[in-house]
Amino acid sequence: MDLIQQPWPWYVAGPLLTLIMFSLLIAGKNFGMSSNLRTMCSISGGGKFSDFFRFNWKEQTWNLMVVLGAIIGGFFAANFLSATDSVDISEQTKAALTSAQFENPGAAYLPAKLYGLEALTSVKGILLLIIGGLLIGFGSRYAGGCTSGHAISGLSNLQIPSLIAVIGFFIGGLIMTHLLFPILF
């Protein structure tokens, strides 16, 4: 159990990820999570309203199994394989989060201020969820994929658009962390 509960070193996780990506490349598949939304909309009949959702979704059922596996695996990891709920973050990060009125930073993976029920009962929390969801949805569609699709699958296939998208993700993350986050919180 100790082996499973600890972070795996790069020399184990990296080759495993390489093996998975090589298998997908041989099978002619592209990995990415945001493409599953298109598949679910197609299954739900979205093709009646938009040509974008009119495709053979049955060819993408393997990727839906990836999502199901991520959900089930995440549940088991969080509830049965986590040694503790606390997160190892630096003292500097804890101090910054405390000054932004986050209670007990590092005590849990998801801070209650952002992910608790109180976020759904405040106007600010609801606006952050709606605007953030719209921006993520628009960004994923505009970039032609999400962070997992571009950073893992696209870069491993040496796709220049994925490199550009990943650079954009990092720039966006830096802007959010250093400029927008202090304003919002």
C-alpha positions as CSV (number, residue, x, y, z in Angstrom):
1,M,0.0,0.0,0.0
2,D,2.9,2.4,0.7
3,L,3.9,2.1,-3.0
4,I,0.5,3.1,-4.2
5,Q,-0.1,5.9,-1.7
6,Q,3.1,7.8,-2.5
7,P,3.8,9.9,-5.6
8,W,5.5,7.8,-8.2
9,P,8.9,9.0,-9.4
10,W,9.3,10.3,-12.9
11,Y,11.3,7.3,-14.0
12,V,8.3,5.1,-13.3
13,A,5.4,7.4,-14.3
14,G,7.1,8.7,-17.4
15,P,7.7,5.3,-19.1
16,L,4.2,4.2,-18.2
17,L,2.8,7.3,-19.8
18,T,5.0,6.8,-22.8
19,L,3.8,3.2,-23.1
20,I,0.2,4.4,-23.1
21,M,0.8,7.2,-25.6
22,F,2.7,4.8,-27.9
23,S,-0.2,2.3,-27.7
24,L,-2.7,5.1,-28.6
25,L,-0.5,6.2,-31.5
26,I,-0.3,2.6,-32.9
27,A,-4.1,2.3,-32.5
28,G,-4.6,5.7,-34.3
29,K,-6.3,7.3,-31.3
30,N,-5.9,10.7,-29.7
31,F,-6.3,11.2,-26.0
32,G,-8.2,14.1,-24.5
33,M,-10.9,14.7,-22.0
34,S,-12.8,17.7,-23.6
35,S,-13.6,15.7,-26.7
36,N,-15.9,13.6,-24.5
37,L,-18.3,16.5,-24.1
38,R,-18.8,16.5,-27.9
39,T,-19.3,12.7,-27.8
40,M,-21.9,13.0,-24.9
41,C,-23.7,15.8,-26.8
42,S,-23.8,13.6,-29.9
43,I,-25.2,10.7,-27.9
44,S,-27.8,13.0,-26.5
45,G,-29.0,14.1,-29.9
46,G,-27.0,17.2,-30.4
47,G,-26.5,16.4,-34.1
48,K,-30.2,17.5,-34.6
49,F,-29.2,21.0,-33.7
50,S,-25.6,21.4,-34.9
51,D,-23.4,19.7,-37.5
52,F,-20.5,19.8,-35.0
53,F,-22.2,17.0,-33.0
54,R,-23.2,15.0,-36.1
55,F,-20.5,12.2,-36.2
56,N,-20.2,8.5,-35.4
57,W,-19.9,8.8,-31.7
58,K,-19.5,5.0,-31.4
59,E,-15.9,5.3,-32.5
60,Q,-15.2,7.4,-29.4
61,T,-16.6,5.0,-26.8
62,W,-13.1,4.0,-25.8
63,N,-12.5,7.6,-24.7
64,L,-15.7,7.6,-22.6
65,M,-14.2,4.6,-20.8
66,V,-11.2,6.7,-20.0
67,V,-13.5,9.3,-18.3
68,L,-15.3,6.6,-16.4
69,G,-12.0,5.1,-15.3
70,A,-10.8,8.6,-14.2
71,I,-14.0,9.1,-12.2
72,I,-13.8,5.6,-10.5
73,G,-10.1,5.8,-10.0
74,G,-10.4,9.3,-8.5
75,F,-13.0,8.1,-6.1
76,F,-11.0,5.1,-5.0
77,A,-7.8,7.2,-4.7
78,A,-9.5,9.9,-2.6
79,N,-11.4,7.6,-0.4
80,F,-9.2,4.5,0.0
81,L,-5.7,5.2,-1.1
82,S,-4.9,8.6,0.3
83,A,-2.7,8.5,3.4
84,T,-4.0,11.9,4.5
85,D,-6.3,14.7,3.3
86,S,-3.5,17.3,3.8
87,V,-1.5,18.6,0.9
88,D,2.2,19.4,1.1
89,I,2.5,23.1,0.0
90,S,5.2,25.6,0.8
91,E,5.0,27.9,3.8
92,Q,5.1,30.9,1.4
93,T,2.0,29.5,-0.4
94,K,0.2,28.9,2.9
95,A,1.0,32.5,4.0
96,A,-0.3,33.9,0.7
97,L,-3.5,31.8,0.9
98,T,-4.0,32.8,4.5
99,S,-3.7,36.5,3.6
100,A,-6.4,35.9,0.9
101,Q,-8.7,34.6,3.7
102,F,-8.4,30.9,2.9
103,E,-8.9,28.9,6.1
104,N,-6.3,26.2,6.9
105,P,-4.5,26.2,3.5
106,G,-3.1,22.7,2.7
107,A,-5.5,21.0,5.0
108,A,-7.5,19.6,2.1
109,Y,-7.0,19.1,-1.6
110,L,-9.9,21.4,-2.4
111,P,-10.4,24.6,-0.3
112,A,-14.0,24.9,1.0
113,K,-14.0,28.6,0.0
114,L,-13.9,27.6,-3.7
115,Y,-15.4,24.2,-3.7
116,G,-17.7,24.0,-0.6
117,L,-21.4,24.6,-0.5
118,E,-20.8,28.2,0.5
119,A,-19.4,28.8,-3.0
120,L,-22.9,27.9,-4.4
121,T,-24.7,30.2,-2.0
122,S,-22.8,33.4,-2.7
123,V,-23.3,35.6,-5.8
124,K,-19.5,35.8,-6.2
125,G,-19.1,32.0,-6.0
126,I,-21.9,31.4,-8.6
127,L,-20.4,34.0,-10.9
128,L,-17.0,32.5,-10.7
129,L,-18.3,29.1,-11.5
130,I,-20.4,30.3,-14.5
131,I,-17.8,32.6,-15.9
132,G,-15.0,30.1,-15.3
133,G,-17.0,27.3,-16.9
134,L,-17.8,29.4,-19.9
135,L,-14.1,30.5,-20.3
136,I,-12.9,26.9,-20.0
137,G,-15.5,25.6,-22.5
138,F,-14.7,28.4,-24.9
139,G,-11.0,28.0,-24.5
140,S,-11.1,24.2,-25.0
141,R,-13.2,24.6,-28.1
142,Y,-11.1,27.5,-29.5
143,A,-7.8,25.7,-28.9
144,G,-9.2,22.4,-30.4
145,G,-8.7,20.5,-27.1
146,C,-8.0,20.7,-23.4
147,T,-4.8,20.6,-21.4
148,S,-4.6,16.8,-21.3
149,G,-5.3,16.5,-25.0
150,H,-2.7,19.0,-26.1
151,A,0.0,18.6,-23.4
152,I,-0.1,14.8,-23.3
153,S,-1.3,13.6,-26.6
154,G,-0.5,16.5,-28.9
155,L,3.0,17.1,-27.7
156,S,3.8,13.4,-27.8
157,N,2.7,13.5,-31.5
158,L,5.0,16.5,-32.0
159,Q,2.1,18.8,-33.1
160,I,3.0,22.4,-33.4
161,P,-0.6,23.6,-32.6
162,S,-0.4,21.7,-29.3
163,L,2.9,23.3,-28.4
164,I,1.3,26.7,-29.0
165,A,-1.7,25.7,-27.0
166,V,0.4,24.5,-24.1
167,I,2.5,27.7,-24.1
168,G,-0.9,29.6,-23.9
169,F,-2.0,27.4,-21.0
170,F,1.1,28.3,-19.1
171,I,0.8,32.0,-19.8
172,G,-2.9,31.9,-18.8
173,G,-2.0,30.1,-15.6
174,L,0.6,32.6,-14.7
175,I,-1.8,35.5,-15.5
176,M,-4.4,33.9,-13.3
177,T,-2.1,33.1,-10.4
178,H,-0.2,36.4,-10.3
179,L,-2.7,39.0,-11.6
180,L,-6.3,37.8,-11.4
181,F,-6.3,35.6,-8.3
182,P,-5.2,38.4,-6.0
183,I,-7.9,40.6,-7.4
184,L,-10.7,38.0,-7.0
185,F,-9.6,36.9,-3.5
